[in-house]
């Protein structure tokens, strides 16, 4: 750092200095790591965030930074694709820098989920079931709420117990404040949350969106197989001759030639046995009709 820069920083407020350092760090990481990914961590619990950060380090680095600072840092960078990337910043932004390709980074980041309580207005991703069995809740006003919602209950060992499994929310239904509070009291965390990736770029500056990044290797293999099958069928219909089509084209030609020869009653080494069987079948059918 030059003496002039140091003097300027001494005259700046601590907040400005901190922002400048964060921008510098963002630029440094962008130079060091080939993949840059942006994600939303709004619902991710702090302990889960730290656990994922430790598990994926040092190949993958998480950097929480304000969107405005990313925009300013991007203006100072000459990296390809960075301007398109910053157009897709989420509200609660975390920048993810990775030495792995965007697909592998996406998989490692998004497959790690945390179970959290429902909030009012959340939509059930699957049927939410209150399981049969004892709870740690003492009888009280909540017992009235449980029974009002149709949940079968009983008192067991001085605690409330659920008599049988009860589906409190079906997939696609929205949680009311009453349901959200009840599930929290029962310590049921039915919602799985994680980092929601909005976009990524690779070292060449190519932009990747979630709908592309979410494609698995199995999906790619399936698409390749389907494409190969479609291309082969098209080549066979066109009569295109190559190392992939010559055998099925030959087999198809033999079958068609044999069928034509039989229709024309053409005598050859291949058709004589078939014509004899055909004639025998026709004679048998005629005999049955005559009888």
N, C-alpha and C positions, 0 to 999 in steps of 0.2 A: 504494500500500500504506500502510495507516494505521500510526501510531507503535506502537499496541498490537499489531498484527499483526507488526510488525518486532521488537518486544520478545519476543513469544512465539517467533518463529522463532530468535532468538538463543539462547534457552534450549533449543531442540530440537537433537537430534543431526543431523549432516550427512545421514544416511540418511533421517530423517523429512522433512527439508527437501526433499531430492531427490524423495521420493515425492509430497510436496505439490505441488511444481512440475510433476511429470508429470501429476498429476490436473488441475491448472489448465490445462495445455496441452491435454489431451484435451478439456476443456470448451470452451476457446477454438476449437479446430478444429471441434468439433461445431456451434458457432454459425456458423462461417464457411462450411463446406461443406454443401451440401444432401444429399449422399449419404454415408452411413456404412456401411462394409462390414467384416466380420470374416473373417479367413482364417488358415489354418495354413501356416507356412513351415518345417516340421520338416526336410524333406529338401532345401530350397533352398540351394545353395551361396552363400557370402557374396558372391563376386564377381558372381554372377548377380543376387542381391538388389540390390546397389548399382547395377548396370547398369540394371535395370528401374526403380529409383527415379529415376535421372537421366533416363531416356527419357520417363517419364510426368509428371515435374514441369513446371510448378507446378500443373497442373489436378488432379493426383492426388498425394496425400501419404501416405506410409507412416509409421506410428508404432508402434514396438514398445513394448509396455507389459504389465505383469503383470495377470493377470485380476482379482486382488483389487482393484487400483487402479481398474480400469474399473468394477467393481461399486460401489465407493465413489463414484466420480465420477458414475455414473448416478443414484445416490440424490440428488445435489445438482442434477440437471438436470430441467427441466420439458418437455423435448423429447418429442414423441409417438413412440411405438414403441421408445424406448430400452430400456425394461424387457424387452420381448420379445426385443430384439436380444441383450442380454447373457446371456440364457438359452442362447444357441447359440455360446458361446465355445469355440474349440478349445484343445488343450493348448499348442501353441506359437503364441501369439497375435500377430498384427499387425493393428492397426486401419488401415483404408484410408479416407481422406477424399477425396471427389471432387466436382468441379463438374459432372461429367457425370451422366447418368441411370444407374440401377443396371445396366441391360442393357449399355450401352456400356462402363461401368466394368468389369463382369465380363468382357466380351470382351477388353478391352485388358490386363487383369491375367492372365487364365488362358491366353491364346494364347501367352504368352512362356514357353517351356520351356527347361530346361537338361538336358544329357545327363550322367548320372552312372553310376558303377559300381554293379553289383548287390551287394546284401548277402545273406548267407545268410538264407533265408526269403522273399526277394522273389519275386513271381510274374511270370513273363514276360508282358508285354503283347502281344508278337508273337513269332514264331519268331526265335530268336537264332542267327545264323550266324557261324561263324568263317570269314572269307574266305580264299580261295586266295591264296598269295603269301608273300613273305619276311617275317620278323619281325626284331626287334632282339635276340632272345634267343639267347644262346650255348648250345650243347649242355650238358646237365647233368641233374640229377634231374628237371627239368620235362619233359624229353623222354620219360622213362619214364612220367610221368603222362599225357602226351598220347597215347601209344600205348596205354596201359591203358584210356583212355576211347574208343578206337577212332578217334582223329583221325589221318588219314593225314599223315605227316611225312617230311621228308628234310633232309639237311644241304646247305646252299647258301651258298657264300662264307663258311664258318665260322659260319654262323648257322642256326637252325632255320627251315625254310620249311614252310608248309602246302601239301600236294600238291593238294588240291581243297576246294571249299567244304564245310563240315561244320556241320550243325545241332546245336548243343550243347544247346539247350532249345527245346521247342515251346511255342506259346502256351498259357498256363494252367498250365505246369509250374513247380514251385518250385525255386529255386536252392539247391543244397547248398553247404556251405563250400568244398568242393573246386572246384566250378564257379565260384563267386564269385572265389576266389583266381586261378584260371586266367585268367578274363576280365580281371582287374585286371593280371596279368602281361603279357597281350597288348594292354593299353591299349584294351580294347573297353568303351565306355560305352553299353550298350543301353537303359538306363532313362531315360525323359523325365519330369522332375519340374517342378512349378511350385507356385504358390500355390493352395491348396484352399479356396475360399470356402465358408463355412458359413451366412452370412446377410447381409442388407443391409436398410437402410431408406431411404426417400426423404424429401424435405422435409415430406411430409404424414404421415409416420410409418407408411406402409404397409410391411409386412414382405415381403421377397422371399427365397425359399429357392433353393438351387442348381438344383433341377429346373425351376424357372420361369426363372431367369436364363440357363440354358443354351439356352433356345429361341432360335433365330436368326430374323432377319427373313425368311429364306426359308421357315422352318417356319411362321411366322405367316401369310405369304401363302398357303402351301399349305392351311393350316387354314381361312382365309377363303374360298378357292376351293371347298373341299369343303363348307363350311357353306352357301355360296350355292347350290351345286348341289343339296344336300339340301333346302334351303328351297324352291327353285323346283319340285323334283319333288313335294314335299308340297302346295304351292299348286296345282299342276296337277291332282293327284289330288282335291283338295277343290273344284276349280272356282273358286278364288279369282281374281277379275278385278282386275288392276292393270296398270300400264304394263309390267311385266316378263312377265306371263302372257298378256296379251290376244292377242298374235300366235301363240304356240304353241298356245293353246287354240283359236283360230280355225282354225289349220292342222289340229289334231287333229279338230275338228268336221267340217271339209270331208272329210278322209280317211274318217271313220266314216260320214258321210252318203252318200258316193259308194259305199262298200262295201255299205251297206244298199240303196241304189237298184239296184245291180247284182244283188243277191240277189233283189230283188222284181221285176226286169226292168222297172224304171220308165224310161219313155222321156223323154229330155230332150236338150238340146243337148250336155251333158257325157257322158251315158251311151250315146247311140246308137253312137258310134265304138267304145267299149269293148265294148258288147253284140254288135256285129257281129264284132269280133275273137274274142270268147268263143265265139260261135256257129260261126265258121269253124274254130276250134281243136277244138270238139266234133265238128263234121262230119268233119274230117280224122282224128280219133281213131276215129270210127265207121267211116270208110272203111277204115282200116287193119285194124280188127278183122274187117270183112266180107271183105276180101281174104285 
